């Protein structure tokens, strides 16, 4: 099992460019999340999904979009990149069935917008 | 709403010394509590969690944490640290009720273990 896989690991974007951060999981979890990590700020929730076809905004959704067409994939889209989106992005999954509470994280995507 | 405060942004400590990383939380509903560790250039992995029962919970790598409901704290401790414990540590909470599984994180504490 690969767990949670994020691609790419690193990316430099110019202001105004767009890109998609990919996240794939093979754990058959219904719940998936995108967080961004900024120094001294911890992790902030961008978007989340409780199942295929269902997404909702988190704490910091502005400038991002998501889709969830399958259980496995949860891509994060940046339409018009801005310097404020320079960050490390983490995808995570969990299931709340059977009292399970652990979240599993990908290795992260380090994005720089210049 | 929930919030998590990690009281120290950086904790320097010598190898084999004890360490405590402090975490306080605020919540109007009951929550599960977690500590995650992030090694350099890695994702987060679970150290330990408190769901219910005994307030002292043990995790991986010799870490333990104590839940104190009256002080709304969940401090992480290790009696003797190793160089390999150098990492960033995050305290997090998750509401027990509800069906979103969302985690609310603290700001993180960088543990620097010196030889």
Interface residues (C-beta under 8 A of the other chain):
Chain A: X4 X31 X33 X35 X40 X41 X42 X43 X44 X45 X48 X50 X56 X58 X90 X92 X94 X95 X96 X99 X101 X102 X103 X105 X106 X107 X108
Chain B: X4 X6 X9 X32 X34 X36 X41 X42 X43 X44 X45 X46 X49 X51 X90 X94 X99 X100 X101 X102 X103 X105 X106 X107 X108
